[in-house]
Amino acid sequence: MLESRIRLAIGDGVVGDCARQRTLQRVDDTRRDGRYVADDQINLSELAVPLQHDGQLLGVLDSEHPQTGFYDARHEQALSAIAQRAAERLSRLAR
């Protein structure tokens, strides 16, 4: 799914916590994390990365997977690189 129907305030859920703390959030088992908010289907792993440019939060890039413990350091690095690129492009569009 490319677009979520759920809207979260800063601080709500894993995504909202990522936005609040402005740090990557990795959840290896969403059943054990009270912040998890289920979307259309329940996934067991989640990785959320803030989209930031020049100190400004632009959003959060979120990925979920049905397998527990799916994400590792390689996924963190890849999603962080994508988030950085996306934030740079978004900031240019906002000018």
Phi and psi in radians as a Rosetta constraint file:
Dihedral C 1 N 2 CA 2 C 2 CIRCULARHARMONIC -1.630 0.35
Dihedral N 2 CA 2 C 2 N 3 CIRCULARHARMONIC -0.433 0.35
Dihedral C 2 N 3 CA 3 C 3 CIRCULARHARMONIC -2.247 0.35
Dihedral N 3 CA 3 C 3 N 4 CIRCULARHARMONIC 2.305 0.35
Dihedral C 3 N 4 CA 4 C 4 CIRCULARHARMONIC -1.622 0.35
Dihedral N 4 CA 4 C 4 N 5 CIRCULARHARMONIC 2.527 0.35
Dihedral C 4 N 5 CA 5 C 5 CIRCULARHARMONIC -1.544 0.35
Dihedral N 5 CA 5 C 5 N 6 CIRCULARHARMONIC -0.134 0.35
Dihedral C 5 N 6 CA 6 C 6 CIRCULARHARMONIC -1.583 0.35
Dihedral N 6 CA 6 C 6 N 7 CIRCULARHARMONIC 2.343 0.35
Dihedral C 6 N 7 CA 7 C 7 CIRCULARHARMONIC -1.983 0.35
Dihedral N 7 CA 7 C 7 N 8 CIRCULARHARMONIC 2.232 0.35
Dihedral C 7 N 8 CA 8 C 8 CIRCULARHARMONIC -2.071 0.35
Dihedral N 8 CA 8 C 8 N 9 CIRCULARHARMONIC 2.446 0.35
Dihedral C 8 N 9 CA 9 C 9 CIRCULARHARMONIC -1.366 0.35
Dihedral N 9 CA 9 C 9 N 10 CIRCULARHARMONIC 2.754 0.35
Dihedral C 9 N 10 CA 10 C 10 CIRCULARHARMONIC -1.022 0.35
Dihedral N 10 CA 10 C 10 N 11 CIRCULARHARMONIC 2.204 0.35
Dihedral C 10 N 11 CA 11 C 11 CIRCULARHARMONIC 1.766 0.35
Dihedral N 11 CA 11 C 11 N 12 CIRCULARHARMONIC -0.267 0.35
Dihedral C 11 N 12 CA 12 C 12 CIRCULARHARMONIC -1.664 0.35
Dihedral N 12 CA 12 C 12 N 13 CIRCULARHARMONIC 2.254 0.35
Dihedral C 12 N 13 CA 13 C 13 CIRCULARHARMONIC 1.266 0.35
Dihedral N 13 CA 13 C 13 N 14 CIRCULARHARMONIC -3.127 0.35
Dihedral C 13 N 14 CA 14 C 14 CIRCULARHARMONIC -1.131 0.35
Dihedral N 14 CA 14 C 14 N 15 CIRCULARHARMONIC -0.750 0.35
Dihedral C 14 N 15 CA 15 C 15 CIRCULARHARMONIC -1.121 0.35
Dihedral N 15 CA 15 C 15 N 16 CIRCULARHARMONIC -0.801 0.35
Dihedral C 15 N 16 CA 16 C 16 CIRCULARHARMONIC -1.123 0.35
Dihedral N 16 CA 16 C 16 N 17 CIRCULARHARMONIC -0.611 0.35
Dihedral C 16 N 17 CA 17 C 17 CIRCULARHARMONIC -1.211 0.35
Dihedral N 17 CA 17 C 17 N 18 CIRCULARHARMONIC -0.659 0.35
Dihedral C 17 N 18 CA 18 C 18 CIRCULARHARMONIC -1.039 0.35
Dihedral N 18 CA 18 C 18 N 19 CIRCULARHARMONIC -0.769 0.35
Dihedral C 18 N 19 CA 19 C 19 CIRCULARHARMONIC -1.134 0.35
Dihedral N 19 CA 19 C 19 N 20 CIRCULARHARMONIC -0.752 0.35
Dihedral C 19 N 20 CA 20 C 20 CIRCULARHARMONIC -1.130 0.35
Dihedral N 20 CA 20 C 20 N 21 CIRCULARHARMONIC -0.809 0.35
Dihedral C 20 N 21 CA 21 C 21 CIRCULARHARMONIC -1.472 0.35
Dihedral N 21 CA 21 C 21 N 22 CIRCULARHARMONIC -0.310 0.35
Dihedral C 21 N 22 CA 22 C 22 CIRCULARHARMONIC 0.981 0.35
Dihedral N 22 CA 22 C 22 N 23 CIRCULARHARMONIC 0.678 0.35
Dihedral C 22 N 23 CA 23 C 23 CIRCULARHARMONIC -2.373 0.35
Dihedral N 23 CA 23 C 23 N 24 CIRCULARHARMONIC 2.675 0.35
Dihedral C 23 N 24 CA 24 C 24 CIRCULARHARMONIC -1.007 0.35
Dihedral N 24 CA 24 C 24 N 25 CIRCULARHARMONIC 2.422 0.35
Dihedral C 24 N 25 CA 25 C 25 CIRCULARHARMONIC -2.179 0.35
Dihedral N 25 CA 25 C 25 N 26 CIRCULARHARMONIC 2.131 0.35
Dihedral C 25 N 26 CA 26 C 26 CIRCULARHARMONIC -2.073 0.35
Dihedral N 26 CA 26 C 26 N 27 CIRCULARHARMONIC 2.249 0.35
Dihedral C 26 N 27 CA 27 C 27 CIRCULARHARMONIC -2.073 0.35
Dihedral N 27 CA 27 C 27 N 28 CIRCULARHARMONIC 2.048 0.35
Dihedral C 27 N 28 CA 28 C 28 CIRCULARHARMONIC -1.439 0.35
Dihedral N 28 CA 28 C 28 N 29 CIRCULARHARMONIC -0.414 0.35
Dihedral C 28 N 29 CA 29 C 29 CIRCULARHARMONIC -2.579 0.35
Dihedral N 29 CA 29 C 29 N 30 CIRCULARHARMONIC 1.762 0.35
Dihedral C 29 N 30 CA 30 C 30 CIRCULARHARMONIC -1.111 0.35
Dihedral N 30 CA 30 C 30 N 31 CIRCULARHARMONIC -0.361 0.35
Dihedral C 30 N 31 CA 31 C 31 CIRCULARHARMONIC -1.181 0.35
Dihedral N 31 CA 31 C 31 N 32 CIRCULARHARMONIC -0.359 0.35
Dihedral C 31 N 32 CA 32 C 32 CIRCULARHARMONIC -1.826 0.35
Dihedral N 32 CA 32 C 32 N 33 CIRCULARHARMONIC 0.153 0.35
Dihedral C 32 N 33 CA 33 C 33 CIRCULARHARMONIC -2.144 0.35
Dihedral N 33 CA 33 C 33 N 34 CIRCULARHARMONIC 1.949 0.35
Dihedral C 33 N 34 CA 34 C 34 CIRCULARHARMONIC -1.125 0.35
Dihedral N 34 CA 34 C 34 N 35 CIRCULARHARMONIC -0.232 0.35
Dihedral C 34 N 35 CA 35 C 35 CIRCULARHARMONIC -1.371 0.35
Dihedral N 35 CA 35 C 35 N 36 CIRCULARHARMONIC -0.325 0.35
Dihedral C 35 N 36 CA 36 C 36 CIRCULARHARMONIC -1.112 0.35
Dihedral N 36 CA 36 C 36 N 37 CIRCULARHARMONIC 2.291 0.35
Dihedral C 36 N 37 CA 37 C 37 CIRCULARHARMONIC -2.049 0.35
Dihedral N 37 CA 37 C 37 N 38 CIRCULARHARMONIC 2.042 0.35
Dihedral C 37 N 38 CA 38 C 38 CIRCULARHARMONIC -1.241 0.35
Dihedral N 38 CA 38 C 38 N 39 CIRCULARHARMONIC 2.485 0.35
Dihedral C 38 N 39 CA 39 C 39 CIRCULARHARMONIC -1.721 0.35
Dihedral N 39 CA 39 C 39 N 40 CIRCULARHARMONIC -2.416 0.35
Dihedral C 39 N 40 CA 40 C 40 CIRCULARHARMONIC -1.089 0.35
Dihedral N 40 CA 40 C 40 N 41 CIRCULARHARMONIC -0.577 0.35
Dihedral C 40 N 41 CA 41 C 41 CIRCULARHARMONIC -2.385 0.35
Dihedral N 41 CA 41 C 41 N 42 CIRCULARHARMONIC 2.692 0.35
Dihedral C 41 N 42 CA 42 C 42 CIRCULARHARMONIC -1.465 0.35
Dihedral N 42 CA 42 C 42 N 43 CIRCULARHARMONIC 2.188 0.35
Dihedral C 42 N 43 CA 43 C 43 CIRCULARHARMONIC -1.938 0.35
Dihedral N 43 CA 43 C 43 N 44 CIRCULARHARMONIC 2.681 0.35
Dihedral C 43 N 44 CA 44 C 44 CIRCULARHARMONIC -1.781 0.35
Dihedral N 44 CA 44 C 44 N 45 CIRCULARHARMONIC -0.180 0.35
Dihedral C 44 N 45 CA 45 C 45 CIRCULARHARMONIC -2.275 0.35
Dihedral N 45 CA 45 C 45 N 46 CIRCULARHARMONIC 2.550 0.35
Dihedral C 45 N 46 CA 46 C 46 CIRCULARHARMONIC -2.521 0.35
Dihedral N 46 CA 46 C 46 N 47 CIRCULARHARMONIC 2.478 0.35
Dihedral C 46 N 47 CA 47 C 47 CIRCULARHARMONIC -2.348 0.35
Dihedral N 47 CA 47 C 47 N 48 CIRCULARHARMONIC 2.098 0.35
Dihedral C 47 N 48 CA 48 C 48 CIRCULARHARMONIC -2.155 0.35
Dihedral N 48 CA 48 C 48 N 49 CIRCULARHARMONIC 2.320 0.35
Dihedral C 48 N 49 CA 49 C 49 CIRCULARHARMONIC -2.255 0.35
Dihedral N 49 CA 49 C 49 N 50 CIRCULARHARMONIC 2.277 0.35
Dihedral C 49 N 50 CA 50 C 50 CIRCULARHARMONIC -1.240 0.35
Dihedral N 50 CA 50 C 50 N 51 CIRCULARHARMONIC 2.500 0.35
Dihedral C 50 N 51 CA 51 C 51 CIRCULARHARMONIC -1.689 0.35
Dihedral N 51 CA 51 C 51 N 52 CIRCULARHARMONIC 1.902 0.35
Dihedral C 51 N 52 CA 52 C 52 CIRCULARHARMONIC -2.287 0.35
Dihedral N 52 CA 52 C 52 N 53 CIRCULARHARMONIC 2.506 0.35
Dihedral C 52 N 53 CA 53 C 53 CIRCULARHARMONIC -2.573 0.35
Dihedral N 53 CA 53 C 53 N 54 CIRCULARHARMONIC 2.245 0.35
Dihedral C 53 N 54 CA 54 C 54 CIRCULARHARMONIC 0.882 0.35
Dihedral N 54 CA 54 C 54 N 55 CIRCULARHARMONIC 0.741 0.35
Dihedral C 54 N 55 CA 55 C 55 CIRCULARHARMONIC 1.365 0.35
Dihedral N 55 CA 55 C 55 N 56 CIRCULARHARMONIC 0.008 0.35
Dihedral C 55 N 56 CA 56 C 56 CIRCULARHARMONIC -1.799 0.35
Dihedral N 56 CA 56 C 56 N 57 CIRCULARHARMONIC 2.299 0.35
Dihedral C 56 N 57 CA 57 C 57 CIRCULARHARMONIC -1.410 0.35
Dihedral N 57 CA 57 C 57 N 58 CIRCULARHARMONIC 2.155 0.35
Dihedral C 57 N 58 CA 58 C 58 CIRCULARHARMONIC -1.827 0.35
Dihedral N 58 CA 58 C 58 N 59 CIRCULARHARMONIC -0.331 0.35
Dihedral C 58 N 59 CA 59 C 59 CIRCULARHARMONIC 2.812 0.35
Dihedral N 59 CA 59 C 59 N 60 CIRCULARHARMONIC -2.897 0.35
Dihedral C 59 N 60 CA 60 C 60 CIRCULARHARMONIC -2.390 0.35
Dihedral N 60 CA 60 C 60 N 61 CIRCULARHARMONIC 2.319 0.35
Dihedral C 60 N 61 CA 61 C 61 CIRCULARHARMONIC -1.644 0.35
Dihedral N 61 CA 61 C 61 N 62 CIRCULARHARMONIC 2.129 0.35
Dihedral C 61 N 62 CA 62 C 62 CIRCULARHARMONIC -2.157 0.35
Dihedral N 62 CA 62 C 62 N 63 CIRCULARHARMONIC 2.394 0.35
Dihedral C 62 N 63 CA 63 C 63 CIRCULARHARMONIC -2.315 0.35
Dihedral N 63 CA 63 C 63 N 64 CIRCULARHARMONIC 2.427 0.35
Dihedral C 63 N 64 CA 64 C 64 CIRCULARHARMONIC -2.288 0.35
Dihedral N 64 CA 64 C 64 N 65 CIRCULARHARMONIC 2.693 0.35
Dihedral C 64 N 65 CA 65 C 65 CIRCULARHARMONIC -2.501 0.35
Dihedral N 65 CA 65 C 65 N 66 CIRCULARHARMONIC 2.531 0.35
Dihedral C 65 N 66 CA 66 C 66 CIRCULARHARMONIC -1.272 0.35
Dihedral N 66 CA 66 C 66 N 67 CIRCULARHARMONIC -0.205 0.35
Dihedral C 66 N 67 CA 67 C 67 CIRCULARHARMONIC -1.680 0.35
Dihedral N 67 CA 67 C 67 N 68 CIRCULARHARMONIC 2.389 0.35
Dihedral C 67 N 68 CA 68 C 68 CIRCULARHARMONIC -1.182 0.35
Dihedral N 68 CA 68 C 68 N 69 CIRCULARHARMONIC 2.591 0.35
Dihedral C 68 N 69 CA 69 C 69 CIRCULARHARMONIC 1.069 0.35
Dihedral N 69 CA 69 C 69 N 70 CIRCULARHARMONIC 0.432 0.35
Dihedral C 69 N 70 CA 70 C 70 CIRCULARHARMONIC -1.175 0.35
Dihedral N 70 CA 70 C 70 N 71 CIRCULARHARMONIC -0.762 0.35
Dihedral C 70 N 71 CA 71 C 71 CIRCULARHARMONIC -1.436 0.35
Dihedral N 71 CA 71 C 71 N 72 CIRCULARHARMONIC 2.511 0.35
Dihedral C 71 N 72 CA 72 C 72 CIRCULARHARMONIC -2.361 0.35
Dihedral N 72 CA 72 C 72 N 73 CIRCULARHARMONIC -2.999 0.35
Dihedral C 72 N 73 CA 73 C 73 CIRCULARHARMONIC -1.050 0.35
Dihedral N 73 CA 73 C 73 N 74 CIRCULARHARMONIC -0.585 0.35
Dihedral C 73 N 74 CA 74 C 74 CIRCULARHARMONIC -1.117 0.35
Dihedral N 74 CA 74 C 74 N 75 CIRCULARHARMONIC -0.731 0.35
Dihedral C 74 N 75 CA 75 C 75 CIRCULARHARMONIC -1.124 0.35
Dihedral N 75 CA 75 C 75 N 76 CIRCULARHARMONIC -0.719 0.35
Dihedral C 75 N 76 CA 76 C 76 CIRCULARHARMONIC -1.038 0.35
Dihedral N 76 CA 76 C 76 N 77 CIRCULARHARMONIC -0.798 0.35
Dihedral C 76 N 77 CA 77 C 77 CIRCULARHARMONIC -1.129 0.35
Dihedral N 77 CA 77 C 77 N 78 CIRCULARHARMONIC -0.774 0.35
Dihedral C 77 N 78 CA 78 C 78 CIRCULARHARMONIC -1.135 0.35
Dihedral N 78 CA 78 C 78 N 79 CIRCULARHARMONIC -0.832 0.35
Dihedral C 78 N 79 CA 79 C 79 CIRCULARHARMONIC -1.181 0.35
Dihedral N 79 CA 79 C 79 N 80 CIRCULARHARMONIC -0.590 0.35
Dihedral C 79 N 80 CA 80 C 80 CIRCULARHARMONIC -1.135 0.35
Dihedral N 80 CA 80 C 80 N 81 CIRCULARHARMONIC -0.714 0.35
Dihedral C 80 N 81 CA 81 C 81 CIRCULARHARMONIC -1.133 0.35
Dihedral N 81 CA 81 C 81 N 82 CIRCULARHARMONIC -0.739 0.35
Dihedral C 81 N 82 CA 82 C 82 CIRCULARHARMONIC -1.109 0.35
Dihedral N 82 CA 82 C 82 N 83 CIRCULARHARMONIC -0.753 0.35
Dihedral C 82 N 83 CA 83 C 83 CIRCULARHARMONIC -1.096 0.35
Dihedral N 83 CA 83 C 83 N 84 CIRCULARHARMONIC -0.716 0.35
Dihedral C 83 N 84 CA 84 C 84 CIRCULARHARMONIC -1.102 0.35
Dihedral N 84 CA 84 C 84 N 85 CIRCULARHARMONIC -0.805 0.35
Dihedral C 84 N 85 CA 85 C 85 CIRCULARHARMONIC -1.074 0.35
Dihedral N 85 CA 85 C 85 N 86 CIRCULARHARMONIC -0.803 0.35
Dihedral C 85 N 86 CA 86 C 86 CIRCULARHARMONIC -1.083 0.35
Dihedral N 86 CA 86 C 86 N 87 CIRCULARHARMONIC -0.730 0.35
Dihedral C 86 N 87 CA 87 C 87 CIRCULARHARMONIC -1.110 0.35
Dihedral N 87 CA 87 C 87 N 88 CIRCULARHARMONIC -0.700 0.35
Dihedral C 87 N 88 CA 88 C 88 CIRCULARHARMONIC -1.069 0.35
Dihedral N 88 CA 88 C 88 N 89 CIRCULARHARMONIC -0.778 0.35
Dihedral C 88 N 89 CA 89 C 89 CIRCULARHARMONIC -1.174 0.35
Dihedral N 89 CA 89 C 89 N 90 CIRCULARHARMONIC -0.745 0.35
Dihedral C 89 N 90 CA 90 C 90 CIRCULARHARMONIC -1.085 0.35
Dihedral N 90 CA 90 C 90 N 91 CIRCULARHARMONIC -0.685 0.35
Dihedral C 90 N 91 CA 91 C 91 CIRCULARHARMONIC -1.162 0.35
Dihedral N 91 CA 91 C 91 N 92 CIRCULARHARMONIC -0.596 0.35
Dihedral C 91 N 92 CA 92 C 92 CIRCULARHARMONIC -1.165 0.35
Dihedral N 92 CA 92 C 92 N 93 CIRCULARHARMONIC -0.695 0.35
Dihedral C 92 N 93 CA 93 C 93 CIRCULARHARMONIC -1.156 0.35
Dihedral N 93 CA 93 C 93 N 94 CIRCULARHARMONIC -0.536 0.35
Dihedral C 93 N 94 CA 94 C 94 CIRCULARHARMONIC -1.332 0.35
Dihedral N 94 CA 94 C 94 N 95 CIRCULARHARMONIC -0.230 0.35
